[in-house]
Each structure stands twice: as C-alpha cells, then as structure tokens.
C-alpha cells in the first residue's frame, strides 16, 4: 500500500493564496527601501544565522537518531542528518506530493529497516518536536512577556477587521500558547483513541505501512518513555536556535531588538510553515512579520526584509540536501538485539509485529527465547537516495 499523494490542484491553490498574501505584504512597504535594506545587510551575521539554522537541523537529526534505537537499529548521525537534509530539500524546493517525512521512511526502509518501524520512528520524532515546541513557547513567552506587554497590532489590520485594531501582542502570544496546549492535548487523546480502535485515518500517518503493524511499532515507545523525553529535550534546541538565527538576521539589517522577542515569536513562524494556506509560508510569513515586528520598533520594510532573508537562509540550508542525495549513502544501518524486561532475548518491542509471536521467530510456539537466532548483519551499501 503506497501513501496517498495530495491533489496538484490543492498545491496550486496554496500557491495562489500565498502569492496574493505576498502582494498584500509588499503593498505595505516601499520597494526601493526594501531593496536598499537587502543590499546593505552585513554578511557576518547572515553567516551566523546560516550556522544556527544548520544547528537546528542537526538537533532534529540527533533526536531522530536516538528514536531509532528502541526499534533495534543503530543509525549513524551522519546518515540521519543526510536523510533529514534531503527531506528538507524536497519540502522546500520541489513542488511534488513527496514530503520529506515520506522520503525518510522509504530511504530508511531501503537500508533494511522495515517500513512500519521506519514510519514509527519518523512519526514519534515529529511528536517529540511538537512537545518541544510547546515547551519552547511557554519558556520564551515567560521570558519576553515584559517586553511584549502593551504592544498593539499595526494599524493596517483595522482595514481587515475593526476589532483587530485593539489586538495586543502579549494577548496574541498567550492565546497561541493556549491553543498550542489544547491542540497537543486533544491530538494526543485522539491518537490514543485511534490507536485502540485502529481508525482508518491512521493510514495517512503510517505512510504506506499496514496500520496494524504500524500501531504495534508505535507501542514500543511506551516502554522507552525516557528515550522519547530525551528526543523532545534535544528537539527543544531547534526553535531556540532558529530564534537566535532570526535575531542575527535582524542584526544584519541594523535592527536592534532583544533576542527574547525573536525567541517568543519563533514558534508561531514554525507553525505557519505547516499551516496549509500557502506554500512554505510564503506570504503568510511576510504579513506575520509586519504584525509582530512593526509594533516592537521595526518598519514594515525591515519586517519584510527579515522574512525574505529567513526564506533565503532556510532554502540555502535545505539545498545542502541536493549534493548529499547525489553522493549517496556512506554509513551502515546496523541491526542489534535489544532485550526488554520479562522477555529475555527478544528484540525491541518484545512481540514482533510481523510474525506475531513473542520473539519474532519463525518456529511457532516451539521457539526458544533463551537462544534467539542471530540478527543478519547488514553490509555497507551504497544508496542512490
């Protein structure tokens, strides 16, 4: 069963909406002044921002690497980073229905990892990133609240809806934190309920793997909660590093704002990248930049310039995935036996989702858990993707 691909018409609709929002944002700035800002920006802070964005990608890759271990596989950090960057490249530069997460699943399964387990590792990594984003939002909001207090939304929102003229940024950030908390709690409850009932809606998240076996692979992480929390802690570095990158970009434009303000609004920008309104948040991010930075001392020209440079640097980091895809695989994915309490000699998860009996052997009830068959050694292979 292959994962379903979204309709191309949906992508073109998002492209049209994003273009309209971008035109609206550009109508609020002086194009000559915007071009002058981009031409005069300093290179050193931009290089610093590039390194910080790359560091965020490394943190995400490290979190994914440790989440593969409970499944009984060792994934080299260089391989995890390579697959993640290729996934970012696909998400940012190629207008297709093949997402970066789907690529990671199929690429990992090409190295000998069963697709159900590859899909489980990617989904759980995304879930740990969701938890990390929630924690980062709370921490940054608490730190930046004194700076946000009393700041009102820009005047151009009056033409959209009159009550928006009285919108305050501290209220907006508080409402976002509340909405994110409710979304995490509700989605967790729904996921657990769907996991018990085997809802067909899970087919989208299983990314082509059988839903029943996918749910069985997910259950492995219930026995490795500390590993999940460690991955969430590592993923906490991603929004923090991106917030510092935003601050470096503002410094390159000569804008002096506290880094706490950029850390506070980075979670909103990360969510905008996943809201299916425009393609890669083009247009929505520019308008959001004016809404957030203008009341805090940035001109609309500076706010849009920050947003455009964020797009450019993220694309530059993701572009590293193109040569890495062409180079191919240079690391092994190793299988090992991971014992669980009460099931000596069984691999991670205890009961195999493929064979259905305790140690995943093929000898039926007569299989001996004390003497498991040695796992096949996976040789170093060269991969085209």
VOPAGU-2260 file (C-alpha; in pm, 1 decimal, decimal comma):
REM VOPAGU-2260
SITE   aa  ch    i         X         Y         Z
SITE  UNK   A    0       0,0       0,0       0,0
SITE  UNK   A    1     152,6     326,7    -111,0
SITE  UNK   A    2      89,6     659,0      71,1
SITE  UNK   A    3    -170,2     876,2     -92,9
SITE  UNK   A    4     -49,0    1188,2    -269,1
SITE  UNK   A    5    -230,0    1520,6    -243,5
SITE  UNK   A    6    -400,6    1666,1    -547,6
SITE  UNK   A    7    -181,8    1908,3    -751,0
SITE  UNK   A    8    -478,5    2146,3    -761,5
SITE  UNK   A    9    -450,1    2186,5    -385,7
SITE  UNK   A   10     -86,5    2284,7    -425,2
SITE  UNK   A   11    -171,4    2541,1    -694,4
SITE  UNK   A   12    -446,9    2682,2    -472,6
SITE  UNK   A   13    -199,3    2727,9    -188,4
SITE  UNK   A   14      45,7    2887,5    -430,5
SITE  UNK   A   15    -220,7    3134,5    -542,9
SITE  UNK   A   16    -320,9    3224,1    -186,2
SITE  UNK   A   17      42,7    3269,2     -85,0
SITE  UNK   A   18     109,8    3492,0    -386,3
SITE  UNK   A   19    -189,9    3711,4    -302,0
SITE  UNK   A   20     -74,5    3746,4      59,8
SITE  UNK   A   21     278,8    3828,9     -53,7
SITE  UNK   A   22     149,0    4101,3    -287,4
SITE  UNK   A   23     -53,8    4242,4       2,9
SITE  UNK   A   24     253,1    4247,7     227,8
SITE  UNK   A   25     465,6    4415,5     -41,1
SITE  UNK   A   26     196,4    4681,0     -88,8
SITE  UNK   A   27     260,7    4790,5     270,4
SITE  UNK   A   28     631,3    4859,8     212,8
SITE  UNK   A   29     840,9    5084,6      -6,1
SITE  UNK   A   30    1006,0    4854,4    -256,3
SITE  UNK   A   31    1300,9    5088,1    -305,5
SITE  UNK   A   32    1365,7    5098,4      67,3
SITE  UNK   A   33    1328,8    4719,9      90,3
SITE  UNK   A   34    1583,6    4671,2    -187,0
SITE  UNK   A   35    1823,9    4910,7     -16,3
SITE  UNK   A   36    1798,7    4719,0     311,4
SITE  UNK   A   37    1873,1    4387,3     143,7
SITE  UNK   A   38    2166,6    4538,3     -46,9
SITE  UNK   A   39    2324,5    4689,5     266,6
SITE  UNK   A   40    2281,3    4393,5     503,7
SITE  UNK   A   41    2601,9    4268,0     664,6
SITE  UNK   A   42    2739,7    3929,6     568,6
SITE  UNK   A   43    2885,7    3812,2     901,0
SITE  UNK   A   44    2552,3    3798,4    1090,7
SITE  UNK   A   45    2394,7    3618,9     793,7
SITE  UNK   A   46    2664,8    3351,5     808,7
SITE  UNK   A   47    2597,6    3321,8    1179,9
SITE  UNK   A   48    2227,2    3274,0    1108,5
SITE  UNK   A   49    2310,1    3006,7     848,6
SITE  UNK   A   50    2512,7    2812,8    1107,4
SITE  UNK   A   51    2227,6    2841,8    1360,3
SITE  UNK   A   52    1971,1    2710,3    1108,6
SITE  UNK   A   53    2206,4    2422,8    1030,1
SITE  UNK   A   54    2241,2    2355,5    1402,4
SITE  UNK   A   55    1862,9    2327,9    1428,3
SITE  UNK   A   56    1870,6    2063,5    1153,9
SITE  UNK   A   57    2143,5    1872,6    1338,5
SITE  UNK   A   58    1936,4    1876,0    1658,9
SITE  UNK   A   59    1635,4    1733,3    1476,7
SITE  UNK   A   60    1852,5    1463,3    1318,6
SITE  UNK   A   61    2004,8    1368,4    1653,9
SITE  UNK   A   62    1657,4    1334,0    1806,8
SITE  UNK   A   63    1555,3    1102,6    1521,8
SITE  UNK   A   64    1875,6     901,0    1559,6
SITE  UNK   A   65    1809,7     812,0    1923,2
SITE  UNK   A   66    1444,0     729,0    1849,5
SITE  UNK   A   67    1553,4     456,3    1607,5
SITE  UNK   A   68    1743,8     275,8    1886,2
SITE  UNK   A   69    1434,5     136,5    2071,4
SITE  UNK   A   70    1336,3     -32,8    1744,1
SITE  UNK   A   71    1661,6    -229,9    1744,0
SITE  UNK   A   72    1863,1     -31,2    1488,5
SITE  UNK   A   73    2163,6     196,9    1503,7
SITE  UNK   A   74    2151,2     489,2    1263,1
SITE  UNK   A   75    2470,7     690,1    1219,8
SITE  UNK   A   76    2424,0    1061,6    1294,7
SITE  UNK   A   77    2575,7    1147,0     956,9
SITE  UNK   A   78    2317,7     926,8     786,0
SITE  UNK   A   79    2031,7    1077,3     990,9
SITE  UNK   A   80    2149,8    1428,7     902,4
SITE  UNK   A   81    2185,5    1335,6     534,9
SITE  UNK   A   82    1831,7    1196,0     513,1
SITE  UNK   A   83    1689,0    1492,8     705,9
SITE  UNK   A   84    1857,0    1748,4     479,2
SITE  UNK   A   85    1737,8    1566,5     168,0
SITE  UNK   A   86    1388,5    1572,2     319,8
SITE  UNK   A   87    1417,9    1948,2     383,4
SITE  UNK   A   88    1530,0    1991,9      23,9
SITE  UNK   A   89    1223,4    1808,9    -104,9
SITE  UNK   A   90     991,8    2009,9     121,0
SITE  UNK   A   91    1133,9    2348,9      24,4
SITE  UNK   A   92    1233,8    2322,6    -338,6
SITE  UNK   A   93    1037,3    2053,0    -519,5
SITE  UNK   A   94     662,7    2111,5    -581,2
SITE  UNK   A   95     557,2    1749,8    -553,1
SITE  UNK   A   96     343,2    1532,9    -330,4
SITE  UNK   A   97     652,9    1356,7    -194,2
SITE  UNK   A   98     714,2    1502,2     151,1
SITE  UNK   A   99    1039,1    1493,9     339,9
SITE  UNK   A  100     894,8    1260,6     603,0
SITE  UNK   A  101     778,5    1012,5     340,7
SITE  UNK   A  102    1123,6    1023,4     183,1
SITE  UNK   A  103    1288,2     947,3     518,1
SITE  UNK   A  104    1060,6     646,8     568,3
SITE  UNK   A  105    1127,8     495,8     226,2
SITE  UNK   A  106    1500,4     575,0     239,0
SITE  UNK   A  107    1538,4     414,4     580,8
SITE  UNK   A  108    1343,2     109,9     469,2
SITE  UNK   A  109    1584,1      83,4     175,4
SITE  UNK   A  110    1864,1      23,1     426,7
SITE  UNK   A  111    1693,9    -283,7     574,5
SITE  UNK   A  112    1465,3    -123,0     835,2
SITE  UNK   A  113    1105,0    -247,9     798,4
SITE  UNK   A  114     876,2      24,9     670,4
SITE  UNK   A  115     646,4       2,9     971,8
SITE  UNK   A  116     935,1      73,6    1205,9
SITE  UNK   A  117    1077,1     348,2     985,1
SITE  UNK   A  118     737,1     518,5     977,2
SITE  UNK   A  119     701,6     483,4    1354,4
SITE  UNK   A  120    1039,5     647,7    1417,2
SITE  UNK   A  121     956,9     945,6    1193,7
SITE  UNK   A  122     609,9     998,6    1342,9
SITE  UNK   A  123     737,0     976,8    1701,3
SITE  UNK   A  124    1018,8    1219,5    1617,9
SITE  UNK   A  125     759,9    1466,1    1489,3
SITE  UNK   A  126     559,4    1417,3    1805,9
SITE  UNK   A  127     863,0    1486,4    2023,6
SITE  UNK   A  128     921,4    1804,7    1820,3
SITE  UNK   A  129     560,2    1907,1    1888,2
SITE  UNK   A  130     615,2    1866,3    2262,9
SITE  UNK   A  131     943,6    2058,1    2241,0
SITE  UNK   A  132     770,7    2340,6    2053,5
SITE  UNK   A  133     507,7    2364,1    2326,8
SITE  UNK   A  134     775,3    2387,2    2598,0
SITE  UNK   A  135     977,1    2641,8    2397,4
SITE  UNK   A  136     666,6    2855,7    2350,7
SITE  UNK   A  137     598,1    2864,7    2724,6
SITE  UNK   A  138     958,7    2944,6    2815,5
SITE  UNK   A  139    1002,5    3217,5    2555,0
SITE  UNK   A  140     665,2    3376,4    2633,4
SITE  UNK   A  141     750,5    3394,9    3004,0
SITE  UNK   A  142    1092,0    3549,5    2927,6
SITE  UNK   A  143     965,6    3804,4    2672,8
SITE  UNK   A  144     637,0    3898,9    2843,1
SITE  UNK   A  145     772,8    4225,0    2997,7
SITE  UNK   A  146     885,2    4337,8    2650,4
SITE  UNK   A  147     555,0    4242,1    2485,0
SITE  UNK   A  148     324,8    4398,5    2743,0
SITE  UNK   A  149     113,9    4678,2    2596,0
SITE  UNK   A  150     237,0    4641,0    2235,2
SITE  UNK   A  151     -59,4    4671,9    1996,7
SITE  UNK   A  152    -107,9    4532,8    1646,9
SITE  UNK   A  153     -22,0    4757,2    1347,8
SITE  UNK   A  154    -279,1    4996,8    1204,6
SITE  UNK   A  155    -322,4    4818,6     869,7
SITE  UNK   A  156    -524,0    4547,7    1047,5
SITE  UNK   A  157    -804,3    4799,7    1102,7
SITE  UNK   A  158    -896,5    4767,4     736,8
SITE  UNK   A  159    -929,4    4390,7     773,6
SITE  UNK   A  160   -1148,0    4384,1    1082,5
SITE  UNK   A  161   -1206,4    4673,6    1321,8
SITE  UNK   A  162   -1165,1    4475,9    1649,0
SITE  UNK   A  163    -814,0    4373,8    1536,6
SITE  UNK   A  164    -703,0    4732,9    1593,3
SITE  UNK   A  165    -716,9    4666,1    1968,0
SITE  UNK   A  166    -522,2    4339,1    1947,2
SITE  UNK   A  167    -219,7    4327,2    2178,3
SITE  UNK   A  168      82,7    4112,5    2113,9
SITE  UNK   A  169     101,5    3976,0    2468,5
SITE  UNK   A  170    -260,9    3859,4    2439,2
SITE  UNK   A  171    -188,7    3710,7    2096,2
SITE  UNK   A  172     109,5    3519,4    2228,1
SITE  UNK   A  173     -90,3    3397,0    2527,1
SITE  UNK   A  174    -373,9    3278,4    2304,1
SITE  UNK   A  175    -124,7    3099,2    2080,8
SITE  UNK   A  176      25,8    2920,7    2382,0
SITE  UNK   A  177    -321,8    2818,5    2499,2
SITE  UNK   A  178    -421,1    2697,3    2151,1
SITE  UNK   A  179     -98,3    2500,3    2116,0
SITE  UNK   A  180    -152,3    2335,7    2455,2
SITE  UNK   A  181    -509,6    2239,4    2369,7
SITE  UNK   A  182    -402,6    2110,4    2027,5
SITE  UNK   A  183    -130,1    1891,9    2179,6
SITE  UNK   A  184    -363,0    1752,8    2447,0
SITE  UNK   A  185    -653,9    1692,4    2207,4
SITE  UNK   A  186    -438,4    1534,0    1937,1
SITE  UNK   A  187    -274,6    1307,5    2195,6
SITE  UNK   A  188    -614,0    1187,8    2319,3
SITE  UNK   A  189    -740,7    1133,8    1964,0
SITE  UNK   A  190    -423,7     948,7    1864,4
SITE  UNK   A  191    -454,5     715,3    2162,4
SITE  UNK   A  192    -822,3     653,6    2085,4
SITE  UNK   A  193    -747,1     591,8    1718,6
SITE  UNK   A  194    -466,7     357,6    1819,6
SITE  UNK   A  195    -705,0     142,8    2024,3
SITE  UNK   A  196    -973,0     134,1    1754,6
SITE  UNK   A  197    -739,1     116,4    1454,2
SITE  UNK   A  198    -900,0     414,3    1281,9
SITE  UNK   A  199    -856,2     427,4     900,4
SITE  UNK   A  200    -740,3     787,8     948,5
SITE  UNK   A  201    -409,0     645,1    1067,5
SITE  UNK   A  202    -329,6     530,7     713,4
SITE  UNK   A  203    -208,5     881,4     638,2
SITE  UNK   A  204      43,5     870,3     924,2
SITE  UNK   A  205     156,7     514,0     857,5
SITE  UNK   A  206     295,1     635,2     520,8
SITE  UNK   A  207     221,4     321,1     325,9
SITE  UNK   A  208     277,4      71,3     606,8
SITE  UNK   A  209      -5,6    -156,4     729,1
SITE  UNK   A  210    -190,8      26,3    1006,7
SITE  UNK   A  211    -196,9    -268,3    1249,0
SITE  UNK   A  212     177,7    -326,5    1228,3
SITE  UNK   A  213     240,3      48,4    1243,1
SITE  UNK   A  214      45,6      71,1    1571,0
SITE  UNK   A  215     241,8    -222,3    1709,8
SITE  UNK   A  216     568,5     -45,2    1628,2
SITE  UNK   A  217     445,0     273,7    1796,7
SITE  UNK   A  218     372,4      76,5    2114,6
SITE  UNK   A  219     746,4      10,8    2152,4
SITE  UNK   A  220     795,5     368,9    2270,9
SITE  UNK   A  221     561,0     316,0    2565,3
SITE  UNK   A  222     841,0     103,5    2710,5
SITE  UNK   A  223    1101,8     370,7    2629,5
SITE  UNK   A  224     947,9     690,8    2763,9
SITE  UNK   A  225    1283,1     828,6    2873,3
SITE  UNK   A  226    1412,3     796,2    2517,3
SITE  UNK   A  227    1111,5     992,3    2392,5
SITE  UNK   A  228    1166,8    1263,8    2654,9
SITE  UNK   A  229    1535,5    1279,7    2564,0
SITE  UNK   A  230    1441,5    1330,8    2198,6
SITE  UNK   A  231    1197,6    1607,6    2298,4
SITE  UNK   A  232    1472,2    1773,6    2504,4
SITE  UNK   A  233    1709,8    1763,5    2206,9
SITE  UNK   A  234    1437,0    1896,4    1976,3
SITE  UNK   A  235    1395,3    2187,8    2215,8
SITE  UNK   A  236    1719,5    2324,9    2070,5
SITE  UNK   A  237    1563,2    2368,0    1722,9
SITE  UNK   A  238    1319,8    2657,1    1795,6
SITE  UNK   A  239    1573,9    2819,1    2027,8
SITE  UNK   A  240    1846,3    2811,5    1761,6
SITE  UNK   A  241    1602,5    2941,1    1499,8
SITE  UNK   A  242    1505,5    3229,0    1729,4
SITE  UNK   A  243    1870,7    3324,6    1763,6
SITE  UNK   A  244    1904,3    3299,3    1384,6
SITE  UNK   A  245    1614,5    3545,3    1346,1
SITE  UNK   A  246    1795,8    3781,5    1582,6
SITE  UNK   A  247    2117,0    3752,8    1377,0
SITE  UNK   A  248    1923,9    3837,8    1060,2
SITE  UNK   A  249    1780,7    4148,3    1229,2
SITE  UNK   A  250    2133,7    4243,1    1333,8
SITE  UNK   A  251    2248,9    4207,7     972,3
SITE  UNK   A  252    1984,6    4465,8     875,6
SITE  UNK   A  253    2090,5    4704,0    1152,7
SITE  UNK   A  254    1777,0    4645,2    1359,7
SITE  UNK   A  255    1837,0    4641,0    1734,7
SITE  UNK   A  256    1574,4    4427,4    1905,5
SITE  UNK   A  257    1609,9    4196,2    2202,1
SITE  UNK   A  258    1671,9    3831,8    2106,7
SITE  UNK   A  259    1394,2    3742,6    2353,1
SITE  UNK   A  260    1138,6    3892,9    2113,2
SITE  UNK   A  261    1255,3    3670,5    1830,9
SITE  UNK   A  262    1258,7    3365,1    2058,4
SITE  UNK   A  263     899,7    3445,5    2159,5
SITE  UNK   A  264     761,9    3453,6    1805,4
SITE  UNK   A  265     970,2    3176,1    1650,0
SITE  UNK   A  266     712,9    2907,4    1747,7
SITE  UNK   A  267     444,0    3096,6    1557,5
SITE  UNK   A  268     661,7    3107,9    1247,1
SITE  UNK   A  269     729,0    2733,0    1278,8
SITE  UNK   A  270     356,1    2662,3    1294,2
SITE  UNK   A  271     294,6    2885,7     991,3
SITE  UNK   A  272     527,3    2660,8     791,2
SITE  UNK   A  273     285,9    2370,4     848,1
SITE  UNK   A  274     -45,9    2552,9     804,8
SITE  UNK   A  275    -182,3    2455,3     458,7
SITE  UNK   A  276    -258,9    2812,7     348,9
SITE  UNK   A  277      39,8    2889,1     129,7
SITE  UNK   A  278     348,4    2708,6       1,7
SITE  UNK   A  279     626,7    2708,9     262,9
SITE  UNK   A  280     459,5    3003,8     442,2
SITE  UNK   A  281     533,4    3242,1     152,9
SITE  UNK   A  282     307,7    3542,7     201,1
SITE  UNK   A  283     178,6    3440,0     542,7
SITE  UNK   A  284     525,0    3479,9     696,2
SITE  UNK   A  285     569,9    3827,6     543,8
SITE  UNK   A  286     236,7    3950,5     682,2
SITE  UNK   A  287     310,2    3790,8    1020,1
SITE  UNK   A  288     647,5    3966,8    1027,5
SITE  UNK   A  289     480,5    4306,6     987,5
SITE  UNK   A  290     221,8    4222,0    1255,1
SITE  UNK   A  291     487,8    4116,7    1508,1
SITE  UNK   A  292     791,5    4333,6    1439,1
SITE  UNK   A  293     627,3    4664,3    1344,2
SITE  UNK   A  294     474,2    4733,8    1689,9
SITE  UNK   A  295     810,6    4649,0    1850,2
SITE  UNK   A  296    1010,9    4907,5    1657,9
SITE  UNK   A  297    1073,4    4765,5    1309,2
SITE  UNK   A  298     947,5    4938,8     997,3
SITE  UNK   A  299     738,9    4734,0     750,9
SITE  UNK   A  300    1040,9    4738,7     518,6
SITE  UNK   A  301    1262,6    4586,9     786,8
SITE  UNK   A  302     998,3    4330,7     887,5
SITE  UNK   A  303     953,8    4202,9     531,8
SITE  UNK   A  304    1331,1    4203,4     478,7
SITE  UNK   A  305    1372,4    3977,9     783,9
SITE  UNK   A  306    1111,9    3739,5     645,6
SITE  UNK   A  307    1268,3    3723,4     299,6
SITE  UNK   A  308    1611,6    3652,2     445,7
SITE  UNK   A  309    1462,7    3377,5     664,2
SITE  UNK   A  310    1325,3    3213,6     348,4
SITE  UNK   A  311    1659,8    3251,7     169,1
SITE  UNK   A  312    1869,1    3105,4     451,7
SITE  UNK   A  313    1634,3    2811,8     513,2
SITE  UNK   A  314    1641,9    2728,0     143,4
SITE  UNK   A  315    2022,2    2756,8     149,5
SITE  UNK   A  316    2045,8    2506,3     435,6
SITE  UNK   A  317    1800,0    2268,4     272,3
SITE  UNK   A  318    1992,1    2296,9     -56,7
SITE  UNK   A  319    2273,6    2103,5     112,0
SITE  UNK   A  320    2048,1    1801,7      68,6
SITE  UNK   A  321    2090,5    1806,6    -310,9
SITE  UNK   A  322    2462,1    1713,9    -323,0
SITE  UNK   A  323    2414,7    1476,5     -28,9
SITE  UNK   A  324    2144,6    1295,2    -227,3
SITE  UNK   A  325    2380,6    1260,2    -523,7
SITE  UNK   A  326    2672,2    1141,7    -309,4
SITE  UNK   A  327    2465,7     855,4    -172,6
SITE  UNK   A  328    2495,2     651,4     143,7
SITE  UNK   A  329    2829,2     613,8     317,1
SITE  UNK   A  330    2709,4     477,4     652,0
SITE  UNK   A  331    2565,2     147,5     769,5
SITE  UNK   A  332    2235,0      90,1     943,4
SITE  UNK   A  333    2301,6    -187,1    1194,8
SITE  UNK   A  334    2051,5    -427,1    1348,5
SITE  UNK   A  335    2102,5    -540,0    1707,1
SITE  UNK   A  336    1911,9    -732,3    1971,7
SITE  UNK   A  337    1752,1    -515,1    2239,7
SITE  UNK   A  338    1612,5    -708,5    2534,4
SITE  UNK   A  339    1300,0    -595,9    2716,9
SITE  UNK   A  340    1200,3    -678,1    3075,8
SITE  UNK   A  341    1030,7   -1016,8    3103,1
SITE  UNK   A  342    1126,2   -1129,9    2751,7
SITE  UNK   A  343    1485,5   -1233,5    2752,8
SITE  UNK   A  344    1649,8   -1229,6    2413,4
SITE  UNK   A  345    1360,0   -1056,2    2238,9
SITE  UNK   A  346    1424,7    -755,4    2017,5
SITE  UNK   A  347    1282,8    -410,3    2088,4
SITE  UNK   A  348     912,3    -419,1    2144,7
SITE  UNK   A  349     908,1    -780,0    2259,5
SITE  UNK   A  350     645,8    -923,1    2026,9
SITE  UNK   A  351     718,5    -894,8    1659,3
SITE  UNK   A  352     464,6    -705,4    1454,1
SITE  UNK   A  353     548,2    -918,8    1154,4
SITE  UNK   A  354     542,3   -1274,8    1285,5
SITE  UNK   A  355     310,7   -1222,4    1582,1
SITE  UNK   A  356     482,5   -1449,1    1837,1
SITE  UNK   A  357     697,1   -1343,8    2129,8
SITE  UNK   A  358    1045,7   -1317,6    1985,2
SITE  UNK   A  359     957,3   -1267,2    1620,9
SITE  UNK   A  360    1095,6   -1608,7    1526,4
SITE  UNK   A  361     955,4   -1839,9    1267,3
SITE  UNK   A  362     948,6   -2157,1    1472,8
SITE  UNK   A  363     598,1   -2111,7    1613,2
SITE  UNK   A  364     538,9   -2190,7    1977,7
SITE  UNK   A  365     844,2   -2408,3    1995,1
SITE  UNK   A  366    1086,2   -2120,6    1950,6
SITE  UNK   A  367    1330,6   -2076,7    2237,5
SITE  UNK   A  368    1358,6   -1719,5    2371,5
SITE  UNK   A  369    1684,2   -1807,0    2551,2
SITE  UNK   A  370    1861,8   -1874,3    2221,3
SITE  UNK   A  371    1741,4   -1623,6    1964,1
SITE  UNK   A  372    1869,1   -1651,1    1612,1
SITE  UNK   A  373    2146,2   -1400,3    1545,3
SITE  UNK   A  374    2033,5   -1092,0    1358,1
SITE  UNK   A  375    2157,5   -1076,0     999,4
SITE  UNK   A  376    2447,8    -845,5     953,8
SITE  UNK   A  377    2366,0    -567,9     714,3
SITE  UNK   A  378    2655,7    -490,7     492,4
SITE  UNK   A  379    2761,0    -142,1     399,4
SITE  UNK   A  380    2572,1     -40,2      91,7
SITE  UNK   A  381    2577,0     249,1    -148,2
SITE  UNK   A  382    2242,4     413,5    -196,4
SITE  UNK   A  383    2126,3     634,6    -474,8
SITE  UNK   A  384    1888,2     818,2    -249,8
